[in-house]
Amino acid sequence: MKKCQTLVVILIGFASLSFAETNALIEVQFFKTWVIKGELNFGNLAIKNTGEEPVLLAQDPFHFEEGQLLTRSLPRDPYEDSMKEKEYQRMIRGGDKLFSLLSGESYVYEGRKFYLTRRSDFAEKMRFTVSVYLGNGVWLDSEPQTVYGVVPDSKEHLTTITDVNGKYNLVAVTYKNERWLYKTMTDRLSRNAEEIYFPVCPLNTTNKIRVEPYDNKEQFRIWDGDKFMIFHMTKSVLTEGPDENNVLGKWTRERKQRAEADNAEVRRKKAEAQTQ
């Protein structure tokens, strides 16, 4: 496999918003700049509180995604914004735990893949912000992000898997000098039975890809040449694999370590200031 730098394209965006002394920076991480029709592109983000007041965030990444995280297309959709308030209030009423991200500290969610683009807006060029909702109409927005809708050079069917939730395909999609593994399924709500593409990870552009059952019906071993990954079908994430394939896990691990080191330094300086 080629080195990771040739397979991964990084987009980093920062946001700054002032409201009741609330400021934050949102660092957005994607792993490629292109998407195909029907794709739900994924990434992760780091949030840094640069204000004086705590920022309340959901502890659980699932609740964070449901109640606070939103990819907002440009121009804004007022209806979409109003719907997020309902989702946020539902999260609060459900008793989901929140934590305070203190001034100067950063946080990175792990254990979940965040889908950060909207397939309903598929076009040659798609612009949006990755936003965090704090309730009462207060948003933290990244700088505008851009991905490009493309027609892939090839699609290679690898295997079909059927479980209680339906039928899924694993396919390898190639575009220019990149090759990616996708899980696909039919959108039953679509009039035209459109396929939804969930990107999983980059693949070597030349290796033969093999898929075999592993552990149980939800996990599969995927061979990329002589290296293998463990893929959890329901969660659509790799639970094991080399860093050149598991780009989400690698970035999350390294970014979390940096956040923890930075937070320790922030706390040290605060404690030192209090003793003076």
C-alpha positions as CSV (number, residue, x, y, z in Angstrom):
1,M,0.0,0.0,0.0
2,K,1.2,3.5,-0.7
3,K,2.1,5.7,2.2
4,C,-0.8,7.2,4.1
5,Q,-0.2,10.7,2.8
6,T,-1.0,9.6,-0.8
7,L,-4.3,8.2,0.3
8,V,-5.6,10.7,2.8
9,V,-6.5,14.3,2.0
10,I,-6.9,16.5,5.1
11,L,-9.4,19.4,5.4
12,I,-9.1,21.4,8.6
13,G,-11.6,24.0,9.5
14,F,-11.8,26.3,12.5
15,A,-14.8,28.2,13.8
16,S,-15.1,31.2,16.2
17,L,-18.4,32.3,17.7
18,S,-19.0,34.8,20.5
19,F,-22.1,34.5,22.5
20,A,-22.3,35.2,26.3
21,E,-18.5,34.8,26.4
22,T,-18.8,31.4,24.6
23,N,-16.0,30.9,22.0
24,A,-14.8,27.7,20.4
25,L,-12.6,26.4,17.6
26,I,-13.9,23.4,15.7
27,E,-11.2,21.3,13.9
28,V,-12.8,19.2,11.2
29,Q,-11.1,16.1,9.8
30,F,-12.0,14.4,6.5
31,F,-10.0,11.7,4.8
32,K,-10.8,12.6,1.1
33,T,-12.1,15.6,-0.8
34,W,-14.4,13.6,-3.2
35,V,-17.7,11.8,-2.8
36,I,-19.7,9.7,-5.2
37,K,-23.5,9.9,-5.6
38,G,-25.3,8.5,-2.6
39,E,-22.3,8.7,-0.4
40,L,-22.4,9.7,3.3
41,N,-18.8,10.9,3.8
42,F,-17.4,10.6,7.3
43,G,-14.8,12.3,9.5
44,N,-14.2,13.4,13.1
45,L,-13.7,16.7,14.9
46,A,-11.9,18.3,17.8
47,I,-13.6,21.0,19.8
48,K,-11.6,23.6,21.8
49,N,-13.2,26.0,24.2
50,T,-11.5,29.3,23.7
51,G,-14.0,31.3,25.7
52,E,-14.4,32.0,29.4
53,E,-17.5,30.0,30.0
54,P,-17.9,26.2,29.9
55,V,-19.3,24.6,26.8
56,L,-21.9,21.8,27.5
57,L,-21.5,18.8,25.3
58,A,-23.1,15.3,25.4
59,Q,-20.9,12.7,26.9
60,D,-22.0,9.9,24.6
61,P,-21.0,10.3,20.9
62,F,-24.3,8.9,19.7
63,H,-26.2,11.5,21.7
64,F,-23.8,14.2,20.6
65,E,-24.5,13.3,17.0
66,E,-28.2,13.1,17.4
67,G,-28.7,16.2,19.6
68,Q,-25.8,18.6,18.8
69,L,-23.8,17.7,15.6
70,L,-25.1,18.9,12.2
71,T,-23.7,19.4,8.8
72,R,-25.3,22.6,7.5
73,S,-25.4,23.2,3.8
74,L,-24.6,26.7,2.4
75,P,-26.8,28.6,2.1
76,R,-28.5,27.8,5.4
77,D,-31.8,25.9,5.7
78,P,-33.9,27.6,8.4
79,Y,-36.1,24.6,8.7
80,E,-33.1,22.3,9.3
81,D,-31.9,24.7,12.1
82,S,-35.2,24.7,13.8
83,M,-35.4,20.9,13.8
84,K,-32.1,20.7,15.6
85,E,-33.6,22.6,18.6
86,K,-36.2,19.8,18.8
87,E,-33.6,17.1,18.7
88,Y,-31.5,19.0,21.3
89,Q,-34.5,19.3,23.6
90,R,-35.3,15.6,23.1
91,M,-31.7,14.8,24.2
92,I,-32.1,16.9,27.3
93,R,-35.4,15.4,28.3
94,G,-34.0,12.0,27.8
95,G,-31.6,12.6,30.6
96,D,-28.5,12.2,28.5
97,K,-25.5,13.2,30.4
98,L,-23.6,16.4,29.5
99,F,-20.2,17.5,30.6
100,S,-18.6,20.9,30.8
101,L,-15.7,21.5,28.4
102,L,-13.8,24.0,30.4
103,S,-12.0,27.2,29.2
104,G,-8.9,26.4,27.2
105,E,-9.5,22.7,27.0
106,S,-10.1,20.5,23.9
107,Y,-12.2,17.3,23.4
108,V,-12.2,14.6,20.8
109,Y,-15.0,12.0,20.5
110,E,-14.0,8.4,19.9
111,G,-15.7,5.1,19.2
112,R,-18.1,6.5,16.5
113,K,-17.9,7.6,12.9
114,F,-19.5,10.9,12.2
115,Y,-21.2,11.3,8.8
116,L,-20.4,14.9,7.9
117,T,-21.9,15.5,4.4
118,R,-25.4,15.5,3.0
119,R,-26.1,13.2,0.1
120,S,-29.3,15.0,-0.7
121,D,-27.2,18.0,-1.9
122,F,-25.0,16.0,-4.3
123,A,-23.4,18.2,-6.9
124,E,-20.0,18.8,-8.5
125,K,-19.1,21.1,-5.6
126,M,-20.7,21.0,-2.2
127,R,-20.1,23.6,0.5
128,F,-21.2,23.3,4.1
129,T,-20.2,23.9,7.7
130,V,-19.8,21.3,10.5
131,S,-21.7,22.8,13.4
132,V,-22.3,22.1,17.1
133,Y,-25.6,23.2,18.6
134,L,-25.7,24.5,22.2
135,G,-29.4,25.1,22.4
136,N,-31.5,28.3,22.3
137,G,-30.3,29.1,18.7
138,V,-26.6,29.1,19.6
139,W,-24.3,27.4,17.1
140,L,-20.6,26.8,16.9
141,D,-19.7,26.7,13.2
142,S,-16.6,25.5,11.4
143,E,-15.2,27.5,8.5
144,P,-17.0,26.5,5.2
145,Q,-15.9,23.1,4.0
146,T,-15.9,21.8,0.4
147,V,-16.1,18.4,-1.1
148,Y,-16.5,17.5,-4.8
149,G,-19.1,15.1,-6.3
150,V,-17.4,12.8,-8.8
151,V,-18.1,9.8,-11.1
152,P,-15.8,7.0,-10.0
153,D,-13.5,5.3,-12.4
154,S,-14.6,1.8,-11.3
155,K,-16.7,-0.1,-8.8
156,E,-15.7,-3.7,-7.9
157,H,-18.2,-5.9,-6.1
158,L,-16.5,-7.9,-3.3
159,T,-19.3,-9.7,-1.4
160,T,-23.0,-9.6,-0.4
161,I,-24.0,-10.1,3.2
162,T,-27.6,-10.6,4.4
163,D,-28.6,-10.3,8.1
164,V,-31.8,-9.5,10.0
165,N,-31.5,-5.8,8.9
166,G,-31.4,-6.5,5.2
167,K,-28.8,-7.1,2.5
168,Y,-25.5,-5.2,2.2
169,N,-22.8,-5.2,-0.4
170,L,-19.1,-4.5,0.1
171,V,-17.6,-2.8,-2.9
172,A,-14.2,-1.3,-3.8
173,V,-14.5,2.1,-5.5
174,T,-11.6,3.6,-7.4
175,Y,-11.2,7.3,-8.3
176,K,-8.0,8.6,-9.9
177,N,-5.2,7.4,-7.6
178,E,-7.4,6.4,-4.6
179,R,-9.3,3.2,-3.9
180,W,-11.8,3.0,-1.0
181,L,-13.9,0.2,0.6
182,Y,-17.6,1.0,0.9
183,K,-20.6,-0.7,2.5
184,T,-23.7,-0.1,0.4
185,M,-27.4,-0.7,1.0
186,T,-30.7,0.2,-0.8
187,D,-32.5,3.2,0.6
188,R,-36.0,1.8,1.1
189,L,-37.5,5.3,1.5
190,S,-36.2,6.4,-1.9
191,R,-38.7,6.3,-4.8
192,N,-36.0,5.1,-7.1
193,A,-34.5,2.6,-4.6
194,E,-31.2,4.5,-4.6
195,E,-28.0,3.0,-3.2
196,I,-26.5,4.5,-0.1
197,Y,-22.7,4.3,0.1
198,F,-20.9,4.2,3.5
199,P,-17.2,4.7,3.1
200,V,-15.1,2.5,5.3
201,C,-11.4,2.9,4.7
202,P,-8.8,3.4,1.9
203,L,-7.4,0.4,0.2
204,N,-4.3,-0.3,-1.8
205,T,-4.9,0.5,-5.4
206,T,-3.5,-2.8,-6.8
207,N,-4.1,-5.5,-4.1
208,K,-6.7,-8.2,-4.5
209,I,-9.3,-7.7,-1.7
210,R,-10.7,-10.8,0.1
211,V,-13.6,-10.9,2.6
212,E,-14.3,-13.8,5.0
213,P,-16.5,-14.2,8.1
214,Y,-14.9,-13.5,11.5
215,D,-16.1,-14.2,15.0
216,N,-19.8,-13.7,14.3
217,K,-22.3,-12.6,11.7
218,E,-21.5,-8.9,12.3
219,Q,-17.7,-9.0,11.9
220,F,-15.6,-9.8,8.9
221,R,-11.9,-10.1,8.1
222,I,-11.0,-8.1,5.1
223,W,-7.6,-8.8,3.5
224,D,-5.8,-6.0,1.6
225,G,-2.9,-8.0,0.1
226,D,-1.2,-9.6,3.1
227,K,-2.6,-7.2,5.7
228,F,-6.1,-7.7,7.2
229,M,-8.7,-5.6,9.0
230,I,-11.6,-6.5,11.1
231,F,-14.8,-4.8,10.0
232,H,-17.9,-4.5,12.1
233,M,-20.8,-4.5,9.6
234,T,-23.5,-2.9,11.8
235,K,-21.3,-0.1,13.1
236,S,-19.5,0.4,9.7
237,V,-16.2,0.8,11.5
238,L,-12.9,-1.1,11.6
239,T,-12.3,-2.6,15.0
240,E,-8.8,-3.6,14.0
241,G,-6.4,-2.8,11.2
242,P,-3.2,-1.1,10.2
243,D,-3.0,2.7,10.3
244,E,-2.9,3.0,6.6
245,N,-6.4,1.5,6.4
246,N,-7.8,2.6,9.8
247,V,-7.3,6.3,9.1
248,L,-10.2,7.3,11.4
249,G,-8.8,5.3,14.3
250,K,-5.3,6.7,13.7
251,W,-6.3,10.3,13.6
252,T,-8.7,10.0,16.6
253,R,-6.0,8.3,18.7
254,E,-3.3,10.8,17.9
255,R,-5.6,13.9,18.1
256,K,-6.9,12.7,21.5
257,Q,-3.4,12.2,22.8
258,R,-2.5,15.8,21.8
259,A,-5.7,17.1,23.4
260,E,-5.0,15.4,26.6
261,A,-1.4,16.8,26.7
262,D,-2.7,20.3,25.9
263,N,-5.4,20.0,28.6
264,A,-2.9,18.9,31.2
265,E,-0.8,22.0,30.4
266,V,-3.9,24.3,30.6
267,R,-4.7,22.8,34.0
268,R,-1.2,23.2,35.2
269,K,-1.1,26.8,34.3
270,K,-4.5,27.4,36.0
271,A,-3.3,25.8,39.2
272,E,-0.1,27.7,39.1
273,A,-2.0,31.0,38.7
274,Q,-4.2,30.2,41.7
275,T,-1.2,29.7,43.9
276,Q,0.3,33.0,43.1
